Amino acid sequence: MKPIAALAAAFALTLMGCAAQPRLDRDSGADEGSGGSGVVLRIDGESLVLGNATGSPLTPPLFVAQVQQQLLAGRNDRVENLVRTYPSSAQQAVLSPNQPVQIQQVVAVWLDWISRPAAGGWVELVADRLASPQRYQDWQTDRAAVLLELQRGEFSAVADRAITPMTEAPSPWANLELTRLRATAALAAGRPEAAAPLFARASEQAAMWNREEAAQFGLFATLAYQQAGDLDAARLARERAIEAVDLAQINNPMTLRLMLETAPDGAADALLGRRAIRARLGRLELNRNMPQAALLAWRAAESELGQAPSLERLRLSQAEALIALGQSDPAVALLIGLSDSDLRPEALVMLGLVQMSKGQVDVGLAAMNEAVAATDADHHPSIYADSGLALLSVGEQAEGLARISAALTSYQDRNEIPEMRSLLDNQLRYAQAIGDTGLIQRTRQALQRLGDVGPTAVNSLMPTQSLN
């Protein structure tokens, strides 16, 4: 099977929910039997990797289970984080007819909150399906048949299947789902010339409400045009796909890998720097608890074209991934190498955390205090947050809480709500550990105030008992 066909087949299986269970060893090396082709495929539920082998640690069923757990705990913010981190799993949870309606409603709200559709979003899809289930009967029948044929490997049958689109549905996603499944099947059947226009049509359908989805489908169209040998069409499709992309707003690693995979050989990307793309990919992988994949992305970024991020910033990020992998010695070596750079304060606080984890408390605190003295909370709130938590861990409560307060003020000024939640969560754990009822109450009140940030529709959907 050609690499492009293998890619498509695996992507189809991912969409079907037939992916393998997640690997727990975080091994991102090439799988045995790859034949040295340079294209290694691993499917771990949500996304398929082009190039080095990595995957999502969360399959769609696990995604739904974790959403249910967080909803029952009243943690909307963590549901938001799950949706941001695993967008494909979130979409499949809404599309599947077998998931609890309440979970679909909450996930749909967050999908729309993140993508800001101009029209026809996920909430409308769920509401319309509940109000007019008969409208979706043929669609559900077609989808079930398509998934069964994909599972059997009958890719040409799916690609050639005549599907009558719904014309009255308020959201485009139902039609878009079947279009992309047909396109994926065409690729898997080794017919890129049939897949390319289908992916292009999916990109046009998605453009009205989600730029990243539109870009991703446009990049798949690019890949298909390239495989079909139509390089002019591939170039135009790629330019359209990424012309309005903001790297900071991309949440799906697949989109970034497609940007890298479809770039012309030996040429710098005219619209986005390859170094910046790999750097963003590394950050997403670390957010997804895949530090090995993050490390590989950041190391690869060093040799890519582009001025940003700097070499020093990439090495600081690599140290962060190494610490997450438990490899403190190489992390320390990288951090010491940044002692004369502009990133010295950030390197110092990270170095201090490593030293404290090894029991060298005084040395670690000295490094953190030096970092705090070299900057201020307005410019580096994370330094104040990390050092404040470290001080709490050794019983220096007054100074620790003062630094945390300064960090929270800075995060609030920047509207960095997730960072505020994370810091307050850690402060609450500390307060509970020492039994400080006053601090527990104040911290919980602060977290409750943050709970008001986000779509108000979520509050009315919060469950009070089982979601089954």
C-alpha positions in Angstrom: 0.0 0.0 0.0 1.3 3.4 -0.9 2.1 5.7 2.1 -0.7 8.1 1.2 -3.2 5.2 1.0 -2.0 3.8 4.3 -2.4 7.2 5.8 -5.9 7.5 4.6 -6.9 4.0 5.7 -5.6 4.7 9.2 -7.3 8.0 9.4 -10.5 6.4 8.3 -10.2 3.8 11.1 -9.6 6.6 13.6 -12.8 8.4 12.6 -14.7 5.1 12.9 -13.5 4.6 16.5 -11.6 1.4 15.5 -8.3 2.8 16.8 -5.9 0.8 18.9 -5.9 1.4 22.6 -3.5 4.1 23.8 0.1 3.1 24.5 1.3 3.9 27.9 5.1 3.7 27.3 5.2 7.1 25.5 7.6 5.6 23.0 7.8 7.8 20.0 10.4 5.8 18.1 9.6 4.2 14.7 7.5 1.1 14.9 9.1 -2.2 13.9 8.2 -3.2 10.4 8.2 0.4 9.1 10.7 -0.6 6.5 12.6 2.7 6.9 10.1 4.5 4.7 10.1 7.6 6.8 6.3 7.4 7.1 5.3 5.7 10.3 1.6 5.5 11.3 0.2 5.0 14.8 -3.4 5.4 15.6 -4.2 6.2 19.2 -7.8 7.4 19.0 -7.8 11.0 17.9 -5.0 11.9 15.5 -2.8 10.2 13.1 0.8 11.2 12.9 2.7 11.9 9.7 6.4 11.2 10.0 7.5 10.2 13.5 5.3 7.9 15.4 3.3 9.5 18.1 -0.4 9.6 19.0 -3.1 10.8 21.2 -3.3 9.3 24.7 -7.1 9.6 24.6 -9.4 7.5 22.4 -13.0 8.8 21.8 -14.5 6.4 24.4 -12.0 7.5 27.0 -12.7 11.1 26.0 -16.4 10.6 26.8 -15.6 8.9 30.1 -13.4 11.8 31.2 -15.9 14.4 30.1 -18.5 12.6 32.2 -16.2 12.5 35.2 -15.4 16.2 35.0 -19.1 17.2 34.5 -20.1 15.2 37.6 -17.3 17.0 39.5 -18.6 20.3 38.3 -15.4 21.2 36.5 -16.5 22.9 33.3 -13.0 24.3 32.8 -11.6 20.9 32.6 -14.2 19.9 30.0 -13.1 22.9 28.0 -9.5 21.8 28.2 -10.5 18.3 27.1 -12.3 19.7 24.0 -9.4 22.0 23.2 -6.9 19.3 23.5 -8.8 16.5 21.7 -11.0 18.3 19.1 -11.5 15.2 16.9 -12.6 13.1 19.8 -15.0 15.9 20.9 -16.5 16.0 17.4 -17.0 12.3 17.3 -18.7 12.3 20.7 -21.3 14.8 19.3 -21.8 12.9 16.1 -22.2 9.5 17.6 -25.9 8.6 18.3 -24.9 6.4 21.1 -23.5 9.0 23.6 -25.6 10.6 26.4 -27.4 13.7 25.1 -26.3 15.8 28.0 -22.6 15.1 27.2 -23.2 15.9 23.6 -24.8 19.2 24.5 -22.0 20.3 26.8 -19.3 19.3 24.4 -21.2 21.0 21.5 -21.3 24.3 23.6 -17.5 24.2 24.1 -16.8 23.3 20.5 -18.8 26.4 19.4 -17.2 28.5 22.1 -13.8 27.6 20.8 -14.5 27.8 17.0 -16.9 30.7 17.1 -18.9 29.6 14.1 -20.5 32.4 12.0 -23.5 30.1 11.4 -24.6 26.5 11.9 -22.5 25.3 14.8 -22.5 22.1 16.9 -25.1 23.3 19.3 -27.6 23.8 16.5 -26.7 20.3 15.2 -27.5 18.7 18.6 -30.7 20.8 19.1 -32.0 20.1 15.6 -31.3 16.4 15.8 -33.3 16.3 19.1 -36.2 18.4 17.7 -36.3 16.7 14.2 -34.8 13.2 14.5 -36.6 12.1 11.4 -34.4 14.6 9.4 -31.3 12.6 10.4 -32.6 9.1 9.8 -31.2 8.7 6.3 -28.0 10.4 7.4 -27.6 7.9 10.3 -28.3 5.0 8.0 -25.7 6.3 5.4 -23.1 6.9 8.2 -23.6 3.5 9.7 -23.3 1.8 6.3 -20.2 3.9 5.5 -18.5 3.0 8.7 -19.3 -0.7 8.3 -17.8 -0.7 4.7 -14.7 1.2 6.0 -14.3 -1.4 8.7 -14.4 -4.1 6.1 -11.9 -2.3 4.0 -14.3 -1.6 1.1 -12.9 1.8 0.4 -13.9 2.0 -3.3 -17.5 1.3 -2.3 -17.5 4.2 0.1 -15.8 6.5 -2.4 -18.4 5.7 -5.0 -21.4 5.7 -2.7 -24.2 8.0 -3.8 -25.3 10.1 -0.7 -28.1 12.6 -0.8 -27.1 15.5 1.3 -29.5 17.0 3.8 -30.7 20.4 2.6 -32.6 21.7 5.6 -30.1 20.9 8.4 -28.9 24.2 10.1 -25.4 22.9 10.6 -23.0 21.7 7.9 -21.3 19.1 10.0 -23.5 16.2 9.3 -23.0 16.5 5.5 -19.3 17.4 6.1 -18.8 14.2 8.0 -19.9 11.9 5.2 -18.0 14.0 2.6 -14.7 13.6 4.5 -15.3 9.9 5.0 -15.8 9.4 1.3 -12.7 11.4 0.6 -10.7 9.4 3.1 -11.9 6.2 1.5 -10.9 7.4 -1.9 -7.4 8.0 -0.7 -7.3 4.5 1.0 -8.4 3.0 -2.3 -5.5 4.6 -4.1 -7.6 7.1 -6.0 -6.2 10.6 -5.0 -7.7 12.2 -8.1 -11.2 11.3 -6.6 -10.3 12.3 -3.1 -8.9 15.8 -3.8 -12.2 17.4 -5.0 -14.1 15.8 -2.1 -11.6 17.2 0.5 -11.8 20.6 -1.3 -15.6 20.5 -1.0 -15.3 19.7 2.7 -12.9 22.6 3.2 -15.5 25.0 1.6 -18.3 23.6 3.8 -16.2 24.1 6.9 -15.0 27.5 6.1 -18.1 29.3 7.3 -17.6 28.3 10.9 -14.1 26.9 11.6 -10.9 28.1 10.0 -8.8 25.3 11.4 -11.2 22.6 10.1 -11.3 24.3 6.7 -7.5 24.5 6.7 -7.1 20.8 7.6 -9.4 19.6 4.9 -7.7 22.0 2.4 -4.4 20.5 3.4 -5.7 16.9 2.8 -6.8 18.1 -0.6 -3.3 19.4 -1.2 -1.9 16.0 -0.2 -4.3 14.2 -2.6 -3.5 16.6 -5.5 0.2 16.0 -4.9 -0.3 12.2 -5.0 -2.3 12.6 -8.2 0.5 14.6 -9.7 -1.4 17.9 -10.1 1.1 20.2 -8.5 -0.5 23.4 -9.7 -3.8 22.5 -8.0 -1.9 21.3 -4.9 -0.1 24.7 -4.6 -3.3 26.7 -4.9 -5.1 24.4 -2.5 -2.3 24.8 0.1 -2.2 28.6 -0.3 -6.0 28.8 0.3 -5.8 26.5 3.2 -3.2 28.3 5.3 -3.6 32.0 4.2 -5.8 32.9 7.2 -4.3 30.4 9.7 -3.1 31.7 13.1 -0.7 29.2 14.6 -1.6 30.3 18.1 -5.2 29.3 17.5 -4.5 25.8 16.1 -5.5 23.0 18.6 -5.1 19.9 16.5 -1.6 18.5 15.8 -2.8 16.9 12.6 -3.3 20.4 11.0 0.4 21.2 11.8 1.7 17.9 10.5 -0.2 18.4 7.3 1.4 21.9 6.9 4.8 20.3 7.2 4.0 17.3 5.0 2.6 19.3 2.1 5.3 21.9 2.0 7.3 21.8 -1.3 10.5 19.9 -1.0 13.5 21.9 -0.1 11.6 25.2 0.0 10.8 27.5 2.8 7.1 28.0 3.5 6.1 31.3 2.0 3.3 31.8 4.5 4.3 30.2 7.8 7.8 29.4 9.1 8.5 25.7 9.5 10.3 26.4 12.7 7.3 28.1 14.2 5.0 25.2 13.0 7.2 22.6 14.8 7.4 24.8 17.9 3.6 25.0 18.1 3.4 21.3 17.5 5.7 20.6 20.4 3.6 22.8 22.7 0.4 21.0 21.7 2.0 17.6 22.3 3.2 18.6 25.7 -0.3 19.8 26.5 -1.6 16.4 25.5 0.8 14.7 27.9 3.1 13.5 25.1 6.5 14.9 26.2 8.5 12.5 24.0 6.7 13.8 20.9 7.1 17.4 22.1 10.8 16.8 22.5 11.1 15.5 19.0 9.2 18.4 17.6 11.3 21.0 19.4 14.6 19.3 18.4 13.5 19.2 14.8 12.6 22.9 14.9 16.2 23.8 15.6 17.2 22.9 12.1 14.2 24.4 10.4 14.1 27.7 8.5 12.7 30.7 10.4 13.8 33.2 13.0 11.2 32.5 15.7 11.2 31.0 18.2 14.9 31.5 19.0 17.3 28.6 19.6 17.4 29.5 23.3 13.6 29.3 23.5 13.5 25.9 21.8 16.1 24.6 24.2 14.2 25.9 27.2 11.1 24.0 25.9 13.2 20.9 25.4 14.3 21.1 29.0 10.6 21.3 30.0 9.9 18.1 28.0 12.9 16.3 29.5 11.7 17.1 33.0 8.3 15.7 32.1 10.1 12.6 30.9 12.0 12.3 34.2 15.3 13.0 32.5 16.6 15.7 34.8 20.3 15.5 34.1 20.1 16.4 30.3 17.5 19.0 31.3 19.9 20.6 33.8 22.6 20.7 31.1 20.3 22.6 28.8 19.2 25.0 31.5 22.8 25.8 32.6 23.6 26.5 29.0 21.0 29.3 29.1 22.6 31.1 32.0 23.9 34.0 29.7 20.7 34.3 27.6 17.7 36.5 27.9 15.9 33.5 29.2 18.0 33.2 32.3 15.1 33.9 34.8 12.9 31.3 33.2 15.8 28.8 33.1 16.6 29.5 36.8 13.1 28.8 38.0 13.0 25.6 36.1 16.4 24.6 37.4 15.2 25.4 40.9 12.3 23.1 40.6 14.6 20.3 39.4 17.0 20.8 42.3 14.1 20.8 44.8 12.8 17.6 43.4 16.2 16.1 44.2 16.1 17.2 47.8 18.4 20.2 47.3 15.9 22.6 48.7 18.2 25.5 49.7 19.9 25.5 46.3 16.6 25.3 44.5 15.1 28.2 46.4 18.2 30.3 45.8 17.8 29.8 42.1 14.1 30.7 42.2 14.8 33.8 44.3 17.4 34.9 41.8 14.9 34.4 39.0 12.3 36.5 40.9 14.8 39.3 41.6 15.7 39.4 37.9 12.1 40.2 36.6 8.6 41.1 37.8 5.2 39.5 37.8 3.9 41.7 35.0 6.5 40.3 32.5 6.9 36.7 33.9 3.9 35.7 36.0 4.8 32.0 35.6 8.1 32.6 37.5 6.2 34.1 40.4 3.6 31.3 40.3 6.2 28.5 40.3 8.4 30.0 42.9 5.3 30.8 45.1 4.2 27.2 45.0 7.7 26.1 45.8 7.8 28.3 48.8 4.4 26.9 50.0 5.9 23.4 49.7 8.6 24.2 52.2 6.3 26.1 54.6 7.1 29.7 53.7 3.5 30.6 53.4 3.5 34.4 53.6 6.0 35.0 50.8 4.6 32.1 48.8 1.1 33.4 48.8 2.4 36.9 48.0 4.1 35.7 44.9 1.0 33.7 43.9 -1.2 36.7 44.3 1.1 38.8 42.1 1.0 36.0 39.4 -2.8 35.8 39.6 -3.1 39.6 39.1 -0.9 39.4 36.1 -2.8 36.5 34.6 -6.0 38.3 35.2 -4.7 41.4 33.4 -3.7 39.2 30.5 -7.1 37.3 30.6 -5.2 34.1 30.9 -8.0 32.2 32.7 -6.6 28.6 32.4 -3.4 29.7 34.0 -5.3 31.3 36.9 -7.4 28.1 37.4 -4.3 25.9 37.4 -2.5 28.1 40.0 -5.6 28.3 42.2 -6.1 24.5 42.0 -2.5 24.0 43.3 -3.1 26.6 46.0 -6.3 24.8 47.1 -4.5 21.5 47.3 -1.9 23.1 49.6 -4.6 24.7 51.8 -6.4 21.4 52.1 -3.1 19.6 53.0 -2.4 21.9 55.9 -6.1 22.2 56.9 -6.2 26.0 56.6 -10.0 26.5 56.4 -9.8 30.2 55.7 -7.4 29.8 52.8 -9.6 26.9 51.5 -12.7 29.1 51.5 -11.0 32.0 49.8 -9.4 29.8 47.2 -12.7 28.1 46.4 -14.5 31.4 46.1 -11.8 32.6 43.6 -12.3 29.4 41.6 -16.1 29.8 41.7 -15.7 33.3 40.3 -13.6 31.9 37.4 -16.4 29.4 36.8 -18.5 32.2 35.4 -16.0 32.7 32.5 -17.1 30.8 29.4 -20.4 30.1 27.7 -23.3 30.7 30.1 -25.2 27.9 28.4 -23.0 25.3 30.0 -24.3 26.2 33.5 -27.8 25.1 32.7 -26.5 21.8 31.4 -24.5 20.9 34.4 -25.6 17.5 35.8 -26.4 16.7 39.4 -26.4 12.9 39.1 -25.4 10.1 36.7 -25.3 11.0 33.0 -26.2 7.5 31.8 
